[in-house]
């Protein structure tokens, strides 16, 4: 099948994208923080040490840098876009085009993209129109997207888990809860098979950013420094320490306790939506914040096994890739 299928998940925290896939093998992916900076000419080392790993993309008459090193050309406190109109911003389009640039393709026959659960109904058409067509990245480079398919983000995680572990047939007959703690929102989907049950799906605006801020307030109060001077990122929560005034400062249980109220509120919101889960067979966690929310979710659903999908930050986008390949295969068979 000479069809180019790719997947992209432009999140509030990180932008993930697939690079290729050979059936039966792993799905290579890339990721960069969802930080957008005005493009700068050159760098202070003139490339003698290392060049910035960024892509310069053209959006609405302006050039932006996105990619793993985009933070190097921002101010000390680079701000992500954290509001419900994210999709309509120049920053979102810059991140989308940056992902297309890193894919190193000229044409994408089918691009599968994701949205938070609460946005799918109102924003799916908008995102599809945004993604389809020719994206002029620079005077010498463009990428054409022929068709786009937009899905709720956690559906990708479910598909990846089921299809790569040989559980697809089993999951067609069970009810499953997939929880996706992202940077800005915690999303969840309850499905019967792979069909979402809309009244038991939802979003809660208490994602990794809220957890980070809660811990940052605790540390800042203890260190007696202004909150905006604390360089605490979500990576510090995973690593268990931050570097402050040149010294490595371990995060203590009393600091991390501040995050519990955020994760517990999210768990309560999920339970209010799905109930006690008596009819739910599998509870899966995907997304970059999976580790931060696992214990709280497990306490809220003590009679279930709460499982984190391997490499959870890539679970959704890998599932999108697999769904896109299946859609393309069926379309090909229908026209044969």
N, C-alpha and C positions, 0 to 999 in steps of 0.2 A: 504494500500500500504506500504509494508515493505521496502521501498527504502529510503536511507539517502540522502537528498538533502541539500546542504549548499551553501552559497554565500560568496564571499570575494571581497573586493575592496581595493587593496593596492594603496593608494594615496601618493603623494609627502608629504603631510602634516600629514595625519592620515591613519591608517589601520583599516577598518571596516569589521566585519564578523557577520554572522548570527549564532545563537546557536541552534535554533529549531523552529518548527512552528506547531501549530495545526490549522487546517482549521477553519476559523471563529474567530480566536483569533489574538492578536497582535503578531508581530514577534520580539522576544527578540534578541538583538544584543550587541556586544561588540565593543570597540574602544580603540586604543592606538596610541600615536604619532609615526610617522614613523621614529623613531630614533633607530639606531643599535649601540650597544656597545660591545667591546670584553668582554667575560664573566669573572667575578671576583669570586674568592673563598670567601664565607662567607660575613659577613658585620660587621661593627665596633661595632654594639650593640649586636652581637652574637644572634640576634633575640629576645632579651629581651624586646624590645619596639615593634617593628614590622618588619617583614621580607619584603624585597623588593617584590613587585608584578611584577615579570618578569618571562619569560620563557626562558630557555637556550636551544638553538637549534644548531645543528651541520650542518655546510655548508662548503664544499670544504676543509675539514681537520681542520677547526677552529670552536670554540664554541663562540656563540654570545648571548647576552641578549637583548630581546625585550619585550615590554609590557608597562603598565602604568608608571612604575618606572624606565624605562631604562635610563632616563635622569640623574638619581642619580649616575650612574656609568660612566658618560661621563665627558668631560672637561667642563669648565664654559660656553663655547659657542658651544654646541653640534650642529653639522652641519647635515642637511638632504642632501640627494642626489637630486640635482636639475639639471638634464640634460636629453636629449632625449634617452640616452642609459641606463636609470635606470633599465629596465627590465633585462638586461644582467648582472647586478651586483650581488655580493654576498649579498649585503644589501637587495636587493629586495627579493631574495630567503629566506633570514633569516626572513623577515617580513611575507612572505607567510607562511612559516613553523610555525612561531609564532602564526599566526591566526589559523592554523590547530591544533596547540597544545591547544589553548584556547577553541576550539570547543569541546574537550573531546570526540572524536570519534576515532574508529580504522579504519573505512572504510567510504569513501564518494563515493556513486554510481555516483552522478553528482554534480560537483562543477561549479558554475556559477561565472565568474570573469569579471572585468571591465577594460577598457583601455580608456585613453583620445581619443577623436574623431580622432585627427590627426594621432594616432598610430595604429588604428584598421586594416587598410589595410596592413601595413608592419609588425606589431608585433603580430597579433592575433595567427598565427600559432606557433610562438616562445613561446608565453605564454601558449598556450594549451599543447605543448610538455613539458614545464617546470612544469606545474601543474599535468599532468597525471603521474601515476606510484606510487612507494613506496617512501615515504619521511622518511628517518631515522632521527628522531629528537634527539635521544640519544641512548646509548647502550641498553636501556630497553624499548624504546618507538618508534613506527613508525606509520604512517598513510598512507593508500593506497587510492589513488584517481583513480577511474576507468575511468571516463570520465569528460572532462572539456568543458564548453561552454563559449566563450569569446564574450562580447558585448561592445558596446560604452557606457560609463558611464551614460550619461543622459537618455538613454533608460530605465534604471532601474527606475529612478525617474518618468518618464511618466507612466510606467507600475504600479508602486505603487500607484500613484495618481488616475489613471483611475480604477484600479481593486478594490481598497479599498473604493472608493466613489461611486461605482455603475455607473461609467461613461464609462466603457469599450466599450459598444455598441455604444454610442454617438461618442466617439473618433475615432472609425473606419471610420467615414465619414467626419472628419474635418481635417483641417491643424493646427498643433500645433507647438509652439516654446518652447523648453525646454533649459534653460540656467543653466549651472553648474559652478559657480565660485569656483574652487578648490584652492589648496595652490600655485601651480605653474602656472597652465593654467586656463583660462576661456573657457569652452567648450560649444558649442550649437549645437542642432540638430533641424532641421525643419522636421516634419513628415506629411505624409498623412496617417491618421490612425496611425498605428504603424510602417509604412514603412518609413525609412529615405529618404529624398530628398538630395542626395549627394552634389549637387551644392549649397545647402543652409545650409550646416553644416560646422563647423570649430572649430579652437582653436586659442586662443590669449595668448601669454606668459605674462600675466599681472594679475596674481591671487592674493590671499591673501598675499603672501610673498612680492610682489611688493607694495601692499598697506601698509603693516607694515613697510617696509623700507622707504617709503616716509614720513610716520608719524614720524618714528624714526629720520630721518634727521632733520625734523623741531624741534623736542624736543631737540636733541643733540646740534643743533646750538644755541638754546635759552639758554640751560644750560651750554654751553661752555665746553662740554665734547666730547671725541672721540666717533664716532658712534659705534665702536665695544665694547665700555664699557656700552652701554645702554641696559639694560635687557628688551627690549620691545618685547613682544610676541603677537600673534594674539588674545590671550585671553584678553589682555589689551584693544584692540579695542572694544571687546564686552562688557567688564566691564566698560569702560570709564575712567580708571585710571591705573597708574603703580606705583610700589613702587621703589623709587629712594633715595639712601642714607638714608634708614630707614624711609622715610616719604612717605605718600600716596599722589601722585601727580595727580590731575585730568587732563585728556586730555581736552584741550580747543578747541573751534571751529576753532581757527586759526591753531591748530595742525592738526585737522581732515581735514581741507581744502586742505592740501597737498595731501591727498588721492584722491581728486576729479579728478585730471588729469589722474590718473591711471584708475579709474573706467569709466571715460568718454572715454578714448581711447578704452577700452574694448567694451563699448556700441556702439561706432562708428564702430568698426570692425564687430560687430554683424549686425548692420544696413547695412553696405556695403555688407554683405553676403545675408541677407534675404529681404532687401528692407524696405519699410515703413510698411509692414505687413498687407496690405489691405485684403489679403486672409487668414490671420491667425486668428483663433478663440480664442485660449488660449495661454497665455504666462505664463510659470511656471518657478520658480526658485527653484533649489535644491542645495545641497552641503553646506559645512561648511561656505562659504562666502556669502550665500544668502542675509543676512541682510545688508552686506556692499555695495552690488551692487543694491539693490532694487530701491532706489530713482533715481539713475542715469538711470537705464533701464526704469523706469516709465517716466522720462522726455524725453527719446529718443522715446518712443512709447506712447505718451500722450492719444491716443484714445483707448487704451487697458486697461484692468484691469490686473495688474501684480501680480500674486499670488505666495506666498511662500508655498511650500508643508510642512505640519507639520513635525517637527523634521528633517529638511532638510539634516543634516549630515548623517542620516541613510536612506534617501529616495532611493538612488541608490541600496544599498545592499539589502534592503527589496524588492525592485522591482525585483532584480536578483533572490531572493528566490522564489518569486511568479512565475516568468517566468520558473525557473527550475522545480517547481512542475507541472506547466502546460505541459512542455515538457515531463516530466516523465509520466504524466497521459496519454498523447496522445500515447506515445510509448507503454504503457501497453495495451491500447485499440487496437492498431494496431496488437499486437501479441496475443490477446485473441481469 
